[in-house]
Amino acid sequence: MSLRRWFTQLLAPEPSPARRDFLRNAATLSAAVAIPQLASAAPRARRRRHWGMVIDLDRCSGCNACGVACRQENNIPTYGPDPTFDGARPEWMSMLWQEPERADALPSLLPLPCMHCADPPCVKVCPVGATYKDPDGFTMQVWDRCIGCRYCMVACPYSRRSFNWTEPAWTPLELQMLNPDVATRPRGVVEKCTFCHHRVRKLQEEAALAGREPTDAECQRLPACAQACPANAITFGDLDDPDSRVAKLSGSPRAFRLLEHLGTEPSVYYLKKDRG
């Protein structure tokens, strides 16, 4: 026997057959225990959804509580009474004046968020990919990537995008009221309604930690506009879930979508009034 082999065996002697069998069985047992633990620790695949909204015009009173709540929740800047910005103030939820269909009827207001189209024209024209389609149906905007060309504003048939003409200015009191979950936007970028994406994401994360999916009841009043509506005229949820309230309402005989003939496939449905 060579000196090298003798020295190697001295430092690391080969185990006996019984010891080899013990080590082999121990390794097999460890793997059998570890694999199920790894499988249980692996995150569950989250079901994709098609988030959408139904607005019941029979319930809506035009109080604009949805617009006020949206502005507060999403840190939408205001330019005050300066007439320079008339018609150009950022708005994520607008109230569209609608003339009555009958001569003796009163005019009505139409709540108008982003339509989050399935085939959004705004995404197609953005030269830098600042606006994109989320797998869950959101039409999102990356403010830090936006170059302010405003092609998306021109392409949007619903005029649902706003441009920041000046750097937002906040008073000390307003700074304390800003929502830390939503980033403020700088001068020279476009912004829009996100269906309160941050709230949706938070609910999904909390549900995932609890090992479950968000319930339809948790989603119905999730966006700030829906939560603030005193008449419960706005319903939010998964349009792909046939059991969800929003899906059932979207199939109502009163349901319609704006400019549906353009093929944009809006994710916002309206319910016609039952009364004049």
VOPAGU-2260 file (C-alpha; in pm, 1 decimal, decimal comma):
REM VOPAGU-2260
SITE   aa  ch    i         X         Y         Z
SITE  MET   A    0       0,0       0,0       0,0
SITE  SER   A    1     134,5     339,6     -93,4
SITE  LEU   A    2     204,9     598,0     169,9
SITE  ARG   A    3     -51,3     837,6      12,5
SITE  ARG   A    4    -333,1     579,3      23,0
SITE  TRP   A    5    -246,9     479,8     377,0
SITE  PHE   A    6    -248,2     843,1     489,7
SITE  THR   A    7    -585,7     909,5     314,9
SITE  GLN   A    8    -748,0     607,1     480,2
SITE  LEU   A    9    -607,9     715,3     811,6
SITE  LEU   A   10    -772,7    1057,7     789,1
SITE  ALA   A   11   -1100,3     943,0     625,6
SITE  PRO   A   12   -1151,2     570,3     673,7
SITE  GLU   A   13   -1418,4     404,7     462,2
SITE  PRO   A   14   -1735,8     340,3     659,0
SITE  SER   A   15   -1836,4     -12,5     736,3
SITE  PRO   A   16   -2120,5    -171,9     532,3
SITE  ALA   A   17   -2360,1    -116,1     821,9
SITE  ARG   A   18   -2256,9     249,7     845,6
SITE  ARG   A   19   -2295,9     290,8     467,3
SITE  ASP   A   20   -2652,0     149,9     486,2
SITE  PHE   A   21   -2732,7     382,9     775,8
SITE  LEU   A   22   -2607,8     691,3     589,9
SITE  ARG   A   23   -2795,9     592,0     272,7
SITE  ASN   A   24   -3123,0     540,5     463,9
SITE  ALA   A   25   -3075,6     868,8     650,5
SITE  ALA   A   26   -3026,1    1058,1     325,4
SITE  THR   A   27   -3337,4     900,1     172,3
SITE  LEU   A   28   -3544,6     982,1     480,4
SITE  SER   A   29   -3419,9    1342,9     482,7
SITE  ALA   A   30   -3514,2    1388,7     118,3
SITE  ALA   A   31   -3857,6    1237,3     174,8
SITE  VAL   A   32   -3920,0    1483,8     458,3
SITE  ALA   A   33   -3768,3    1786,0     284,4
SITE  ILE   A   34   -3949,6    1757,0     -49,6
SITE  PRO   A   35   -4305,0    1795,7      92,9
SITE  GLN   A   36   -4183,8    2083,6     309,2
SITE  LEU   A   37   -4038,8    2261,4       5,0
SITE  ALA   A   38   -4357,4    2197,4    -188,4
SITE  SER   A   39   -4571,7    2342,7      89,1
SITE  ALA   A   40   -4340,5    2643,3     123,2
SITE  ALA   A   41   -4354,4    2720,5    -248,6
SITE  PRO   A   42   -4594,5    3007,0    -328,0
SITE  ARG   A   43   -4923,0    2905,1    -485,9
SITE  ALA   A   44   -4982,1    3025,9    -839,3
SITE  ARG   A   45   -5218,5    3323,0    -822,8
SITE  ARG   A   46   -5522,8    3305,6   -1047,3
SITE  ARG   A   47   -5526,6    3571,4   -1316,4
SITE  ARG   A   48   -5826,1    3802,7   -1308,9
SITE  HIS   A   49   -5992,6    4056,0   -1534,8
SITE  TRP   A   50   -6068,9    4346,6   -1305,5
SITE  GLY   A   51   -6358,7    4565,2   -1411,2
SITE  MET   A   52   -6623,5    4806,0   -1287,2
SITE  VAL   A   53   -6997,6    4853,9   -1322,5
SITE  ILE   A   54   -7156,7    5194,3   -1256,7
SITE  ASP   A   55   -7532,6    5197,2   -1200,4
SITE  LEU   A   56   -7665,5    5528,3   -1335,0
SITE  ASP   A   57   -7999,7    5459,5   -1169,8
SITE  ARG   A   58   -7827,9    5482,8    -831,7
SITE  CYS   A   59   -7580,7    5762,6    -912,4
SITE  SER   A   60   -7694,1    6104,9    -787,7
SITE  GLY   A   61   -7401,0    6299,4    -934,2
SITE  CYS   A   62   -7272,3    6398,3    -588,3
SITE  ASN   A   63   -6907,0    6364,0    -706,0
SITE  ALA   A   64   -6803,3    6187,2    -385,8
SITE  CYS   A   65   -6620,4    5938,6    -608,9
SITE  GLY   A   66   -6414,6    6217,3    -767,4
SITE  VAL   A   67   -6322,9    6370,7    -431,4
SITE  ALA   A   68   -6222,9    6032,2    -285,9
SITE  CYS   A   69   -6017,3    5950,3    -596,6
SITE  ARG   A   70   -5830,0    6281,5    -572,8
SITE  GLN   A   71   -5751,9    6229,5    -205,6
SITE  GLU   A   72   -5652,0    5863,1    -237,9
SITE  ASN   A   73   -5422,0    5905,7    -537,1
SITE  ASN   A   74   -5250,5    6235,8    -452,9
SITE  ILE   A   75   -5391,0    6409,5    -760,0
SITE  PRO   A   76   -5249,4    6763,5    -774,4
SITE  THR   A   77   -5471,4    7067,8    -791,0
SITE  TYR   A   78   -5389,5    7399,2    -956,6
SITE  GLY   A   79   -5641,8    7597,6    -758,4
SITE  PRO   A   80   -5858,7    7868,5    -915,1
SITE  ASP   A   81   -5592,6    7976,6   -1166,1
SITE  PRO   A   82   -5788,4    8020,1   -1494,7
SITE  THR   A   83   -5473,7    7934,3   -1691,6
SITE  PHE   A   84   -5544,1    7566,1   -1626,4
SITE  ASP   A   85   -5915,4    7568,3   -1700,4
SITE  GLY   A   86   -5992,8    7243,8   -1879,8
SITE  ALA   A   87   -5642,8    7109,1   -1814,6
SITE  ARG   A   88   -5653,8    7011,7   -1448,4
SITE  PRO   A   89   -5556,5    6650,0   -1372,8
SITE  GLU   A   90   -5860,6    6430,5   -1312,0
SITE  TRP   A   91   -5877,7    6054,9   -1277,1
SITE  MET   A   92   -6253,1    6036,5   -1214,3
SITE  SER   A   93   -6452,1    6301,8   -1399,5
SITE  MET   A   94   -6823,1    6379,6   -1405,4
SITE  LEU   A   95   -6938,6    6402,3   -1765,2
SITE  TRP   A   96   -7241,3    6623,4   -1826,8
SITE  GLN   A   97   -7505,2    6428,3   -2014,0
SITE  GLU   A   98   -7801,5    6591,7   -2182,5
SITE  PRO   A   99   -8138,8    6427,1   -2114,8
SITE  GLU   A  100   -8293,5    6198,7   -2374,1
SITE  ARG   A  101   -8637,0    6352,6   -2317,3
SITE  ALA   A  102   -8721,6    6719,8   -2338,3
SITE  ASP   A  103   -8891,7    6719,6   -1996,9
SITE  ALA   A  104   -8614,9    6524,1   -1816,0
SITE  LEU   A  105   -8330,7    6662,1   -1608,8
SITE  PRO   A  106   -7966,4    6640,1   -1724,6
SITE  SER   A  107   -7746,7    6381,3   -1553,1
SITE  LEU   A  108   -7381,8    6335,4   -1468,7
SITE  LEU   A  109   -7183,0    6034,1   -1585,6
SITE  PRO   A  110   -6889,5    5917,4   -1365,2
SITE  LEU   A  111   -6597,7    5865,7   -1602,1
SITE  PRO   A  112   -6285,1    5673,5   -1486,8
SITE  CYS   A  113   -6027,2    5515,7   -1715,8
SITE  MET   A  114   -6195,4    5241,0   -1916,0
SITE  HIS   A  115   -5896,7    5000,4   -1878,2
SITE  CYS   A  116   -5964,9    4872,4   -2228,0
SITE  ALA   A  117   -5874,2    4517,7   -2325,5
SITE  ASP   A  118   -5734,5    4663,3   -2649,2
SITE  PRO   A  119   -5618,2    5012,1   -2543,3
SITE  PRO   A  120   -5512,0    5253,7   -2820,9
SITE  CYS   A  121   -5294,3    5444,8   -2572,3
SITE  VAL   A  122   -5060,2    5147,1   -2526,2
SITE  LYS   A  123   -5006,0    5109,2   -2900,5
SITE  VAL   A  124   -4881,1    5464,4   -2955,4
SITE  CYS   A  125   -4647,3    5506,5   -2656,6
SITE  PRO   A  126   -4292,8    5518,5   -2801,4
SITE  VAL   A  127   -4116,2    5426,7   -2476,7
SITE  GLY   A  128   -4346,5    5165,5   -2322,8
SITE  ALA   A  129   -4447,2    5395,8   -2038,6
SITE  THR   A  130   -4803,4    5264,1   -2058,7
SITE  TYR   A  131   -4871,3    4892,5   -2076,4
SITE  LYS   A  132   -5135,8    4627,5   -2021,7
SITE  ASP   A  133   -5116,0    4436,9   -1692,2
SITE  PRO   A  134   -5198,8    4061,4   -1701,3
SITE  ASP   A  135   -5492,5    4128,3   -1467,0
SITE  GLY   A  136   -5653,6    4378,9   -1703,6
SITE  PHE   A  137   -5515,2    4705,6   -1568,9
SITE  THR   A  138   -5391,5    4967,4   -1814,2
SITE  MET   A  139   -5093,8    5097,5   -1619,1
SITE  GLN   A  140   -4863,5    5399,2   -1649,5
SITE  VAL   A  141   -4495,0    5411,5   -1548,0
SITE  TRP   A  142   -4453,7    5776,0   -1457,1
SITE  ASP   A  143   -4073,9    5765,9   -1435,3
SITE  ARG   A  144   -4054,2    5634,2   -1792,2
SITE  CYS   A  145   -4299,5    5883,1   -1945,3
SITE  ILE   A  146   -4135,5    6144,4   -2170,7
SITE  GLY   A  147   -4442,5    6366,0   -2191,4
SITE  CYS   A  148   -4504,6    6329,8   -2565,4
SITE  ARG   A  149   -4880,4    6298,2   -2494,4
SITE  TYR   A  150   -4940,9    6057,5   -2782,1
SITE  CYS   A  151   -5147,9    5848,3   -2539,0
SITE  MET   A  152   -5370,2    6145,9   -2462,9
SITE  VAL   A  153   -5440,0    6193,7   -2832,7
SITE  ALA   A  154   -5505,9    5822,4   -2888,2
SITE  CYS   A  155   -5743,1    5775,0   -2592,8
SITE  PRO   A  156   -6100,5    5804,7   -2728,9
SITE  TYR   A  157   -6231,2    5868,4   -2376,8
SITE  SER   A  158   -5993,2    6156,5   -2289,6
SITE  ARG   A  159   -5898,7    5977,9   -1969,7
SITE  ARG   A  160   -5539,5    6096,7   -1935,9
SITE  SER   A  161   -5407,6    6412,1   -1774,3
SITE  PHE   A  162   -5081,7    6599,6   -1823,1
SITE  ASN   A  163   -4886,0    6764,6   -1542,4
SITE  TRP   A  164   -4811,7    7111,4   -1675,2
SITE  THR   A  165   -4633,3    7229,9   -1360,0
SITE  GLU   A  166   -4449,3    7075,6   -1068,3
SITE  PRO   A  167   -4713,7    6986,1    -807,2
SITE  ALA   A  168   -4701,8    7222,2    -509,2
SITE  TRP   A  169   -4824,4    7105,1    -170,7
SITE  THR   A  170   -4889,4    7310,4     140,9
SITE  PRO   A  171   -4749,9    7173,8     470,3
SITE  LEU   A  172   -5099,6    7053,0     562,2
SITE  GLU   A  173   -5146,7    6883,2     224,8
SITE  LEU   A  174   -4811,9    6708,5     260,1
SITE  GLN   A  175   -4933,4    6545,6     580,6
SITE  MET   A  176   -5244,5    6421,6     399,4
SITE  LEU   A  177   -5064,4    6259,5     103,7
SITE  ASN   A  178   -5118,5    5885,2      66,6
SITE  PRO   A  179   -4780,6    5708,0     113,1
SITE  ASP   A  180   -4902,3    5413,3     -98,0
SITE  VAL   A  181   -4922,0    5624,6    -417,6
SITE  ALA   A  182   -4622,9    5805,4    -567,2
SITE  THR   A  183   -4663,1    6171,2    -661,3
SITE  ARG   A  184   -4600,5    6264,9   -1024,1
SITE  PRO   A  185   -4348,7    6525,4   -1145,5
SITE  ARG   A  186   -4394,6    6796,3   -1404,6
SITE  GLY   A  187   -4409,9    6686,4   -1767,5
SITE  VAL   A  188   -4563,5    6338,6   -1732,7
SITE  VAL   A  189   -4906,1    6188,7   -1803,9
SITE  GLU   A  190   -5113,3    6028,9   -1529,5
SITE  LYS   A  191   -5440,9    5836,8   -1518,8
SITE  CYS   A  192   -5681,0    5624,2   -1314,5
SITE  THR   A  193   -5533,6    5292,5   -1198,6
SITE  PHE   A  194   -5850,6    5133,0   -1050,6
SITE  CYS   A  195   -5664,4    5189,7    -719,5
SITE  HIS   A  196   -5414,2    4922,1    -819,0
SITE  HIS   A  197   -5227,6    4964,8    -488,0
SITE  ARG   A  198   -5538,1    4859,7    -295,9
SITE  VAL   A  199   -5590,0    4557,3    -517,5
SITE  ARG   A  200   -5227,2    4452,8    -476,7
SITE  LYS   A  201   -5246,2    4491,0     -98,0
SITE  LEU   A  202   -5560,0    4276,1     -78,7
SITE  GLN   A  203   -5400,1    4006,5    -295,3
SITE  GLU   A  204   -5087,6    4001,4     -77,5
SITE  GLU   A  205   -5287,7    3977,1     245,4
SITE  ALA   A  206   -5502,1    3698,0     100,2
SITE  ALA   A  207   -5193,2    3510,6     -22,7
SITE  LEU   A  208   -5038,7    3523,9     325,6
SITE  ALA   A  209   -5360,5    3372,8     459,3
SITE  GLY   A  210   -5343,6    3099,7     193,0
SITE  ARG   A  211   -5658,5    3203,2      10,2
SITE  GLU   A  212   -5793,9    3410,2    -278,9
SITE  PRO   A  213   -5961,7    3751,9    -230,3
SITE  THR   A  214   -6337,2    3715,7    -191,0
SITE  ASP   A  215   -6587,3    3893,7    -412,1
SITE  ALA   A  216   -6727,5    4078,1    -109,4
SITE  GLU   A  217   -6381,9    4222,2     -36,6
SITE  CYS   A  218   -6348,2    4347,0    -395,7
SITE  GLN   A  219   -6685,7    4508,5    -457,0
SITE  ARG   A  220   -6602,6    4837,7    -278,4
SITE  LEU   A  221   -6224,8    4814,6    -303,9
SITE  PRO   A  222   -6136,0    5125,9    -512,9
SITE  ALA   A  223   -6165,2    5459,5    -335,2
SITE  CYS   A  224   -6444,1    5577,9    -567,5
SITE  ALA   A  225   -6655,8    5270,3    -496,7
SITE  GLN   A  226   -6591,4    5290,1    -124,2
SITE  ALA   A  227   -6693,7    5656,1    -107,1
SITE  CYS   A  228   -7012,3    5626,6    -315,0
SITE  PRO   A  229   -7304,1    5678,3     -71,0
SITE  ALA   A  230   -7549,3    5503,8    -305,8
SITE  ASN   A  231   -7329,1    5200,2    -380,3
SITE  ALA   A  232   -7354,4    5284,9    -748,3
SITE  ILE   A  233   -7002,2    5158,1    -826,5
SITE  THR   A  234   -6920,4    4787,4    -811,2
SITE  PHE   A  235   -6570,8    4646,3    -868,3
SITE  GLY   A  236   -6455,6    4289,3    -918,0
SITE  ASP   A  237   -6342,9    4010,0   -1147,5
SITE  LEU   A  238   -6529,8    4010,9   -1477,4
SITE  ASP   A  239   -6399,3    3659,9   -1552,3
SITE  ASP   A  240   -6565,1    3516,8   -1241,3
SITE  PRO   A  241   -6924,9    3433,2   -1339,3
SITE  ASP   A  242   -7025,2    3423,5    -972,7
SITE  SER   A  243   -6897,7    3775,5    -896,4
SITE  ARG   A  244   -7145,6    4059,6    -859,6
SITE  VAL   A  245   -6965,9    4272,3   -1119,5
SITE  ALA   A  246   -6989,1    3993,4   -1379,1
SITE  LYS   A  247   -7359,7    3944,0   -1313,6
SITE  LEU   A  248   -7428,1    4318,2   -1338,5
SITE  SER   A  249   -7229,3    4343,9   -1662,1
SITE  GLY   A  250   -7466,9    4087,3   -1812,6
SITE  SER   A  251   -7775,5    4291,1   -1723,1
SITE  PRO   A  252   -8012,0    4400,2   -2003,8
SITE  ARG   A  253   -7941,5    4757,4   -1887,6
SITE  ALA   A  254   -7564,1    4722,4   -1935,1
SITE  PHE   A  255   -7372,9    4915,2   -2200,2
SITE  ARG   A  256   -7018,8    5038,7   -2263,1
SITE  LEU   A  257   -6901,5    5371,4   -2402,7
SITE  LEU   A  258   -6786,6    5383,7   -2766,4
SITE  GLU   A  259   -6803,8    5007,6   -2783,4
SITE  HIS   A  260   -6806,0    5022,6   -3165,1
SITE  LEU   A  261   -6438,3    5125,2   -3160,2
SITE  GLY   A  262   -6335,1    4774,8   -3053,4
SITE  THR   A  263   -6143,8    4889,5   -2743,7
SITE  GLU   A  264   -6333,8    4643,9   -2519,2
SITE  PRO   A  265   -6370,2    4870,9   -2212,7
SITE  SER   A  266   -6364,7    4710,4   -1868,7
SITE  VAL   A  267   -6615,0    4966,5   -1734,9
SITE  TYR   A  268   -6984,9    4895,2   -1782,7
SITE  TYR   A  269   -7277,3    5127,1   -1717,3
SITE  LEU   A  270   -7634,3    5037,0   -1626,4
SITE  LYS   A  271   -7897,8    5253,9   -1792,2
SITE  LYS   A  272   -8151,8    5429,6   -1580,1
SITE  ASP   A  273   -8476,0    5249,5   -1516,7
SITE  ARG   A  274   -8655,8    5581,3   -1485,5
SITE  GLY   A  275   -8660,9    5902,4   -1688,0
